Amino acid sequence: MQRAQTISVVITTYNRPDALEAVVRACFMQNDKNFEIIIADDGSTANTRTCIERLAASAPMPLRHVWQPDQGFRAAMARNRGTLAATGDYIVFLDGDCVPQRDFIARHRALSQPGYLVSGSRILLSERLTRRVLAEGIDIGASAPFTRLGWRLHGDLNKTLQPLGLRWPDLGRRSRTFSWRRIKSCNLGVWRSDLERVNGFDESFTGWGHEDSDLVVRLFHAGVMRKDGAFATEVFHLWHREAVRDQETSNRRVVLERAANKVTQATVGLRDHAA
């Protein structure tokens, strides 16, 4: 079975350099270093640029910074620009507050399969543990299972089994039915050719919410199925205040309409940048 040979990790960020540094340094420590990093910056200030320049100086793999002006929440555009800057045939989207475990790349590579995307999962950290991780420089991706169990017992993690590092093979991950629910682009593996086929993320979505669900719905209508990355690709999602969700309802309505009409193409996407 064909697996991804060249992987590009596109990390979105916006004005949170301490979290971004924790994520990127965890990428540096992967047990599979055959990948590149593209930081897709949605308009951060100079503090983030300085952080990225410092990280790039010691990066064990190629690292590039793609920046766009701050004109509100434009994560879809940032991910598209990151994709265009990438050289890999397989794109793993990761948010700048999601710290990967040591085998994150290896597991995404093992699960990659033509005709499928991999929807990864996440472990939520409490505000208290997040502050500790960032202030003390705790390498949470390399923390021991016993330590993680203690965090769970103290209410600092929202899951029990996944943090313990349990893994299951690539069996039973494909479903005969399709659902776009619980899709998170903070941890998502997609073939570049599939992204190009549907014109990438749709930049016509305004405000927070559902541009990732929209992508997966359009990929499904284009023939791409979903594979569950649970117990393989977990990331530690650092706590943050919830984003303003004033456009969530209208964005969800668009996804439902596109699901019913079997839409495959983004209104504004990858090809618009190329033009």
C-alpha positions as CSV (number, residue, x, y, z in Angstrom):
1,M,0.0,0.0,0.0
2,Q,1.3,3.4,-0.9
3,R,2.3,5.6,2.0
4,A,3.2,9.3,2.1
5,Q,6.9,9.8,1.2
6,T,7.2,13.5,1.6
7,I,5.3,15.2,4.4
8,S,4.7,18.9,5.0
9,V,3.4,20.0,8.4
10,V,1.5,23.2,8.1
11,I,1.2,24.9,11.5
12,T,-1.3,27.8,11.9
13,T,-0.5,30.5,14.4
14,Y,-1.7,33.9,15.6
15,N,0.1,36.0,18.3
16,R,0.9,33.1,20.7
17,P,4.6,32.6,20.3
18,D,5.0,30.7,23.6
19,A,2.6,28.0,22.5
20,L,4.0,28.0,19.0
21,E,7.5,27.4,20.4
22,A,6.3,24.4,22.4
23,V,4.7,22.9,19.3
24,V,7.6,23.5,17.0
25,R,10.2,22.1,19.5
26,A,8.0,19.0,19.9
27,C,8.2,18.7,16.0
28,F,12.0,18.9,16.3
29,M,12.0,15.9,18.6
30,Q,10.0,13.6,16.4
31,N,11.3,10.1,16.0
32,D,10.7,10.5,12.2
33,K,12.4,13.7,11.0
34,N,11.7,13.2,7.3
35,F,9.3,16.2,6.9
36,E,9.3,20.0,6.6
37,I,7.5,22.6,8.7
38,I,5.6,25.5,7.2
39,I,4.3,28.1,9.8
40,A,1.2,29.6,8.4
41,D,0.9,32.9,10.2
42,D,-2.5,34.7,10.2
43,G,-1.0,38.2,10.9
44,S,1.0,37.9,14.1
45,T,3.2,40.7,15.2
46,A,7.0,40.9,15.4
47,N,7.2,38.8,18.6
48,T,6.1,35.7,16.6
49,R,8.5,36.5,13.8
50,T,11.4,36.7,16.3
51,C,10.4,33.4,17.8
52,I,10.3,31.7,14.4
53,E,13.7,33.1,13.4
54,R,15.2,31.7,16.6
55,L,13.6,28.3,16.0
56,A,14.6,28.2,12.4
57,A,18.3,28.6,13.4
58,S,18.3,25.3,15.2
59,A,15.7,23.4,13.1
60,P,16.7,19.8,12.2
61,M,14.4,19.9,9.2
62,P,13.4,22.7,6.7
63,L,11.3,25.4,8.3
64,R,9.6,28.3,6.5
65,H,7.4,31.2,7.7
66,V,4.4,32.3,5.5
67,W,2.8,35.5,6.8
68,Q,-0.4,37.4,5.8
69,P,-1.7,40.8,7.1
70,D,-4.0,40.7,10.1
71,Q,-7.5,41.3,8.7
72,G,-9.5,39.2,11.1
73,F,-9.8,35.4,11.4
74,R,-8.5,34.0,8.1
75,A,-7.3,30.5,9.1
76,A,-8.6,29.1,5.7
77,M,-6.3,31.5,3.8
78,A,-3.4,30.8,6.1
79,R,-3.7,27.1,5.5
80,N,-4.0,27.6,1.8
81,R,-0.9,29.8,1.7
82,G,0.9,27.2,3.8
83,T,-0.1,24.5,1.4
84,L,1.2,26.4,-1.6
85,A,4.5,27.0,0.2
86,A,4.8,23.2,1.0
87,T,6.7,20.7,-1.1
88,G,5.3,17.5,0.3
89,D,2.8,15.2,-1.4
90,Y,1.0,14.8,2.0
91,I,0.0,17.7,4.2
92,V,-0.6,17.4,7.9
93,F,-2.4,20.4,9.4
94,L,-1.5,21.3,13.0
95,D,-2.5,24.2,15.1
96,G,0.1,26.3,16.9
97,D,-1.3,25.3,20.3
98,C,-1.4,21.5,19.7
99,V,1.8,19.8,20.9
100,P,2.5,16.5,19.1
101,Q,3.8,13.4,20.8
102,R,7.1,11.9,19.6
103,D,5.6,9.5,17.1
104,F,3.1,12.0,15.6
105,I,4.7,12.1,12.1
106,A,5.5,8.4,12.1
107,R,1.8,7.6,12.9
108,H,0.4,9.9,10.3
109,R,2.8,8.4,7.7
110,A,1.7,4.9,8.7
111,L,-2.0,5.8,8.4
112,S,-1.7,7.7,5.1
113,Q,-3.5,5.9,2.3
114,P,-4.6,7.2,-1.2
115,G,-8.3,7.9,-1.2
116,Y,-8.4,8.7,2.5
117,L,-7.8,11.7,4.9
118,V,-6.8,11.1,8.5
119,S,-8.8,13.0,11.2
120,G,-6.5,13.1,14.2
121,S,-7.6,13.5,17.8
122,R,-6.6,15.7,20.7
123,I,-6.2,15.7,24.4
124,L,-7.4,18.9,26.1
125,L,-5.2,20.4,28.8
126,S,-6.6,22.5,31.7
127,E,-5.7,26.2,32.1
128,R,-3.6,25.3,35.1
129,L,-1.5,22.6,33.4
130,T,-1.1,24.8,30.2
131,R,0.3,27.6,32.3
132,R,2.8,25.2,33.9
133,V,3.8,23.7,30.5
134,L,4.6,27.1,29.0
135,A,6.1,28.7,32.1
136,E,8.3,25.8,33.1
137,G,9.1,24.5,29.6
138,I,7.6,21.0,30.4
139,D,8.2,18.6,27.5
140,I,4.7,17.2,27.6
141,G,5.2,15.2,24.4
142,A,7.9,13.1,26.1
143,S,6.1,12.9,29.6
144,A,5.8,9.5,31.1
145,P,2.5,7.6,31.2
146,F,2.5,7.7,35.1
147,T,2.9,11.5,35.0
148,R,0.1,11.8,32.6
149,L,-2.1,9.6,34.7
150,G,-1.5,12.0,37.6
151,W,-2.5,14.9,35.5
152,R,-5.7,13.1,34.5
153,L,-6.5,12.3,38.1
154,H,-6.1,16.0,39.0
155,G,-8.5,17.0,36.2
156,D,-5.8,18.5,34.0
157,L,-6.4,16.2,31.0
158,N,-9.8,15.3,29.5
159,K,-9.0,11.7,28.5
160,T,-7.5,8.7,30.2
161,L,-6.4,6.0,27.8
162,Q,-5.0,8.1,24.9
163,P,-2.5,10.1,27.2
164,L,-1.0,6.7,28.3
165,G,0.4,6.2,24.9
166,L,-1.8,3.3,23.9
167,R,-1.7,2.5,20.2
168,W,-3.7,0.3,17.9
169,P,-2.7,-0.6,14.3
170,D,-4.4,0.5,11.1
171,L,-7.4,-1.8,11.6
172,G,-11.0,-0.8,11.9
173,R,-10.3,2.9,11.2
174,R,-12.3,3.1,8.0
175,S,-16.1,3.4,8.1
176,R,-18.6,2.6,5.4
177,T,-20.6,5.6,6.5
178,F,-19.4,9.2,6.4
179,S,-19.7,11.9,9.0
180,W,-18.2,15.4,9.0
181,R,-18.8,15.9,12.7
182,R,-15.9,16.2,15.1
183,I,-13.5,17.1,12.3
184,K,-10.7,19.3,13.5
185,S,-8.1,20.9,11.2
186,C,-5.9,21.3,14.2
187,N,-4.8,17.7,13.5
188,L,-5.6,16.6,9.9
189,G,-3.7,14.6,7.3
190,V,-4.7,15.1,3.6
191,W,-3.0,14.3,0.3
192,R,-2.0,17.4,-1.5
193,S,-3.5,16.1,-4.8
194,D,-6.9,15.8,-3.0
195,L,-6.6,19.4,-1.7
196,E,-5.9,20.6,-5.2
197,R,-8.8,18.6,-6.5
198,V,-11.3,20.5,-4.3
199,N,-9.5,23.9,-4.4
200,G,-8.3,23.7,-0.8
201,F,-9.9,25.4,2.2
202,D,-12.7,27.9,1.3
203,E,-11.6,31.4,2.2
204,S,-15.2,32.8,1.7
205,F,-16.0,31.6,5.2
206,T,-16.1,34.5,7.6
207,G,-15.3,34.4,11.3
208,W,-14.6,31.3,13.3
209,G,-16.0,27.9,12.6
210,H,-16.7,25.0,10.2
211,E,-14.3,25.8,7.4
212,D,-12.6,22.5,8.3
213,S,-15.9,20.6,8.2
214,D,-16.6,22.2,4.8
215,L,-13.3,20.9,3.5
216,V,-14.0,17.4,4.6
217,V,-17.6,17.5,3.1
218,R,-16.2,18.6,-0.2
219,L,-13.4,16.0,-0.2
220,F,-16.0,13.3,0.5
221,H,-18.1,14.4,-2.5
222,A,-14.9,14.2,-4.5
223,G,-14.4,10.6,-3.4
224,V,-12.1,10.9,-0.4
225,M,-13.1,8.9,2.7
226,R,-12.2,9.5,6.3
227,K,-9.9,7.4,8.5
228,D,-10.0,7.8,12.3
229,G,-6.6,8.7,13.8
230,A,-7.6,7.9,17.4
231,F,-5.0,6.0,19.5
232,A,-2.3,7.0,17.1
233,T,-2.1,10.7,16.3
234,E,-3.1,12.4,19.5
235,V,-1.8,15.9,20.3
236,F,-1.9,17.9,23.5
237,H,-4.2,20.9,23.0
238,L,-3.1,23.8,25.1
239,W,-5.9,25.7,26.9
240,H,-7.0,29.0,25.5
241,R,-10.1,31.2,25.7
242,E,-12.8,30.3,23.2
243,A,-12.8,32.4,20.0
244,V,-15.7,34.7,19.2
245,R,-18.2,32.5,17.4
246,D,-20.6,35.0,16.0
247,Q,-20.5,33.5,12.5
248,E,-20.7,29.8,13.6
249,T,-24.5,29.4,12.9
250,S,-24.3,30.8,9.4
251,N,-21.1,28.9,8.6
252,R,-22.7,25.7,9.7
253,R,-25.7,26.4,7.5
254,V,-23.3,26.7,4.5
255,V,-21.8,23.3,5.3
256,L,-25.2,21.7,5.5
257,E,-26.3,23.2,2.2
258,R,-23.1,22.0,0.5
259,A,-23.5,18.6,2.0
260,A,-27.0,18.4,0.5
261,N,-25.9,19.7,-2.9
262,K,-22.7,17.6,-3.1
263,V,-20.5,20.6,-3.7
264,T,-16.8,19.8,-4.2
265,Q,-15.2,23.2,-5.0
266,A,-14.2,26.0,-2.7
267,T,-15.6,29.3,-3.8
268,V,-12.3,31.0,-3.0
269,G,-9.3,28.7,-2.6
270,L,-5.9,27.4,-3.8
271,R,-6.4,28.2,-7.4
272,D,-7.3,31.8,-6.7
273,H,-3.8,32.4,-5.2
274,A,-2.2,30.8,-8.2
275,A,-4.0,33.2,-10.4
